[in-house]
Amino acid sequence: MAYWLFKTEPDDISLDDIKKAGRMRWDGIRNYQARNFLRDQCAQGDGVFIYHSQCKNVGVVGCARIVQAAYPDPAQFNPKSPYFDAKATDQAPRWFCVDIAYESQLPRCVSLAEIKAEAGLAEMVLVKQGRLSVQPVSSAEWRHIQAMAKKA
């Protein structure tokens, strides 16, 4: 099993939205590196940190699980979608998505500032390449952030 961090703006999709849906498609990814992670490495059963960005309390807020491995993002084929891609075809899709299911809310948000201040998280992709919307998390980083969330 692998671990991931998925970034979202809570005004668009929040942890609460994921909880209400129970299961949802994680789509609209239009960065090639993030797409490659989704398409080539994300697998059913993998753990996902949900990270709220572009908001007052930026940080890791909860956990989800990948319940459907990568498949072509249907939005790329819909001319009415903001994620439409005229170069994508059924035979050669360009963009992929996964389905995730809500697992839990962390006891508290683990902020980006806290993560950056932790020596044990200095190599985390979030610290080194912060803008990437889908990024791997090591098992040690996963445990470290879980432990940080339990501290008041």
C-alpha positions as CSV (number, residue, x, y, z in Angstrom):
1,M,0.0,0.0,0.0
2,A,1.2,3.5,-0.8
3,Y,0.2,6.9,0.6
4,W,-0.7,10.1,-1.2
5,L,-1.5,13.8,-0.5
6,F,-4.4,15.3,-2.6
7,K,-4.7,19.0,-2.5
8,T,-8.1,20.7,-2.8
9,E,-9.5,24.1,-2.2
10,P,-12.3,23.6,0.4
11,D,-14.5,26.1,-1.5
12,D,-14.4,23.7,-4.4
13,I,-14.2,20.3,-2.6
14,S,-13.8,20.0,1.1
15,L,-13.2,17.1,3.5
16,D,-16.9,17.6,4.5
17,D,-18.0,17.3,0.9
18,I,-16.1,14.0,0.6
19,K,-17.7,12.8,3.8
20,K,-21.2,13.7,2.6
21,A,-20.6,11.9,-0.7
22,G,-19.0,8.9,0.9
23,R,-17.3,8.2,-2.4
24,M,-16.3,10.5,-5.2
25,R,-14.4,10.9,-8.3
26,W,-11.1,12.8,-7.9
27,D,-10.9,14.5,-11.3
28,G,-9.9,17.7,-13.0
29,I,-6.2,17.1,-12.6
30,R,-4.4,18.9,-15.4
31,N,-0.8,18.8,-14.4
32,Y,1.2,16.1,-16.2
33,Q,3.3,15.0,-13.1
34,A,0.2,14.8,-11.0
35,R,-1.6,12.9,-13.8
36,N,1.3,10.4,-14.0
37,F,1.0,9.7,-10.3
38,L,-2.7,9.1,-10.6
39,R,-2.4,7.0,-13.8
40,D,0.7,5.0,-13.0
41,Q,1.1,4.7,-9.3
42,C,-2.1,5.3,-7.3
43,A,-3.8,2.0,-6.6
44,Q,-7.0,0.7,-5.0
45,G,-6.5,0.6,-1.2
46,D,-3.9,3.4,-1.0
47,G,-4.2,6.0,1.8
48,V,-4.8,9.6,0.9
49,F,-4.3,12.7,3.0
50,I,-6.8,15.4,2.1
51,Y,-5.0,18.8,2.2
52,H,-6.9,22.1,2.2
53,S,-5.2,24.9,0.3
54,Q,-6.0,28.5,-0.6
55,C,-7.9,29.0,2.6
56,K,-7.5,30.3,6.2
57,N,-6.3,27.0,7.7
58,V,-4.0,25.5,5.1
59,G,-3.0,21.9,5.9
60,V,-3.8,18.2,6.2
61,V,-7.3,17.9,7.5
62,G,-8.3,14.2,7.0
63,C,-7.9,10.9,5.3
64,A,-9.5,9.0,2.4
65,R,-8.8,5.8,0.6
66,I,-8.5,5.1,-3.1
67,V,-11.4,2.8,-4.0
68,Q,-11.1,2.8,-7.8
69,A,-7.7,2.9,-9.6
70,A,-7.1,5.2,-12.4
71,Y,-9.5,5.5,-15.4
72,P,-9.9,8.2,-18.1
73,D,-11.3,11.4,-16.7
74,P,-14.7,11.8,-18.4
75,A,-14.6,15.6,-18.2
76,Q,-11.9,15.7,-20.9
77,F,-14.4,14.4,-23.4
78,N,-17.2,16.9,-22.4
79,P,-17.1,20.1,-24.5
80,K,-19.2,21.8,-21.8
81,S,-16.7,21.0,-19.0
82,P,-14.0,23.4,-17.9
83,Y,-11.7,20.3,-18.1
84,F,-12.5,19.6,-21.7
85,D,-9.5,18.6,-23.8
86,A,-10.0,18.7,-27.6
87,K,-6.9,16.5,-28.1
88,A,-8.2,13.7,-25.9
89,T,-9.9,10.7,-27.5
90,D,-11.4,7.5,-26.3
91,Q,-8.5,5.6,-27.8
92,A,-5.9,8.0,-26.4
93,P,-7.1,9.7,-23.2
94,R,-4.8,12.3,-21.8
95,W,-6.2,12.8,-18.3
96,F,-7.1,10.3,-15.6
97,C,-8.9,10.3,-12.3
98,V,-9.5,7.9,-9.3
99,D,-12.3,7.4,-7.0
100,I,-11.8,8.0,-3.3
101,A,-13.8,7.3,-0.2
102,Y,-13.9,9.3,3.1
103,E,-12.1,7.6,6.0
104,S,-11.7,10.2,8.8
105,Q,-11.1,13.7,9.9
106,L,-7.8,14.3,11.8
107,P,-8.2,15.4,15.4
108,R,-6.9,18.8,14.2
109,C,-5.5,20.3,11.0
110,V,-1.7,19.8,10.6
111,S,-0.7,23.1,9.1
112,L,1.8,23.7,6.3
113,A,3.9,25.8,8.7
114,E,4.1,22.9,11.2
115,I,5.0,20.4,8.5
116,K,7.8,22.7,7.2
117,A,9.1,23.1,10.8
118,E,9.5,19.4,11.3
119,A,13.0,18.1,10.6
120,G,11.5,14.6,10.0
121,L,9.4,16.0,7.1
122,A,12.1,18.0,5.4
123,E,12.2,15.7,2.4
124,M,8.4,15.6,1.9
125,V,7.2,16.5,-1.6
126,L,4.9,19.0,0.0
127,V,7.9,20.9,1.4
128,K,10.0,20.6,-1.8
129,Q,7.4,20.9,-4.5
130,G,4.4,22.5,-2.8
131,R,2.2,23.3,-5.7
132,L,1.8,19.7,-6.9
133,S,-1.9,18.7,-6.4
134,V,-1.2,14.9,-6.2
135,Q,1.9,13.8,-4.5
136,P,3.4,10.7,-2.8
137,V,3.8,10.5,0.9
138,S,6.2,8.0,2.5
139,S,4.9,5.6,5.2
140,A,7.2,7.4,7.7
141,E,5.7,10.8,6.7
142,W,2.2,9.4,6.9
143,R,2.8,8.2,10.5
144,H,4.6,11.4,11.5
145,I,1.7,13.6,10.3
146,Q,-0.9,11.3,12.0
147,A,1.1,11.6,15.3
148,M,1.3,15.4,14.9
149,A,-2.5,15.6,14.4
150,K,-3.0,14.0,17.8
151,K,-0.9,16.6,19.7
152,A,-2.7,19.6,21.0
